[in-house]
Amino acid sequence: MAEKSSVFDMIGPIMIGPSSSHTAGVVRIARAAIRVLGSKPTEAVITFYNSFARTYEGHGSDRAIIAGLLDYKTDDPRIKNAFDHAEKANLQFTFKSVGNASTMHPNTIKLNLTNGDKKVEVIGQSKGGGVINIAEVDGFDADFSANLHTLIIKAADTKGSIAKIANILNHDDCNIATMSVSRKGKNDVACLVIEMDSGLRPLSLEYLKSLKWVIDVIYIPDIDL
């Protein structure tokens, strides 16, 4: 099925320029990534791929990614001085570039983020007009847009686990928009990513976390709220 585009997708978000792909999309990838981490990072290793690797400095993607890691929105005027704000926030960052990664989307960023004992790796794609796709989380396929409420559950590959989770969401009247499952191997750790039209109650989140076969639960509301 072909991807659908809205008027918002074509016009793009209100943003600090120069390009929706290189600024707005980049900010949103970073804002999604810090929600996966559960906090703003203290350290970040940022790898730009393909087109981004060749243009990230000239198009301001370097400032945009740092601004997103500071949780600034796409229209925040502080984006232009993000490096200065990062220094004040004690955010240490390193940029890397890979100019020829043929298997990756032209506008791809990998974020390795750290805060204390917590570490995550997030790979995001900027698709134009501020639209993004979070392609991977910690090596698992993810493929979510961050436009909807998103639930990421890492769990043992247990029979009936997906039905159990879906039943919990049903009790909260959550309509599932998309669902995907990725796993390292049979009977190994699996990662379930669910996009929903509405949010979960805190009680339901705590219940999911309490299940013996659940390893980690990450909940990401719509990042533009």
Secondary structure, 3 states (H helix, E strand, C coil): CCCCCCHHHHHCCCCCCCCHHHHHHHHHHHHHHHHHHCCCCCEEEEEEEEHHHHHCCCCCHHHHHHHHHCCCCCCCHHHHHHHHHHHHCCCEEEEEEECCCCCCCCEEEEEEEEECCEEEEEEEEEEECCEEEEEEECCEEEEECCCCEEEEEEEECCCCHHHHHHHHHHHCCCCEEEEEEEECCCCCEEEEEEEECCCCCHHHHHHHHHCCCEEEEEEECCCCC
